[in-house]
Amino acid sequence: MFLMKPFSSLLGIGLLVFIGWIAIGGQPTVRIERFCSPVSWTGNIVTSLFELGAPSIVPYISNGFSNTEYGCRYATWRVLYEKDWVAAQQAQAAEMQQQEQEQEQTTPQQLVAQPEPLEVKQTKAKHSHKEGAPK
């Protein structure tokens, strides 16, 4: 079977290896970078070929492939990770809002004991000295 369609078999094996290479990337940013690597590779090859034949248009081609690679990364991020990122941002905002509300509820008056009025202190002092008690 392999000998009947060697090109499609090699292409399939190459695709599986490429997907495995993406999957073993640990961080999401690494996976996105690896997924969009073919765009960068193609850009390097095309830019090199135009460098040989028409060097005046190389900056336009290079810029075009850079924009395409950025578009690939952005689209991949939006498809795979945007929902999780938005949920994390909303949870963080809710947590910060809750902390602010808790801080507003804890007023400085609750933290600092209020001094007793002078009259109350004098009244307590008079009643604490009973007759016959040492002064």
SULCORVEN-V526881 format. One record per helix or strand of 2 or more residues. SS is the DSSP state (H for helix, E for strand). FROM is the first residue (numbers start at 1). TO is the last residue. Records with the same first field share a line. If there is no record, write none. Layout:
SS->FROM-TO, FROM-TO
//
This chain:
H->6-23, 28-35, 37-53, 55-80, 82-105, 108-111, 118-128
//
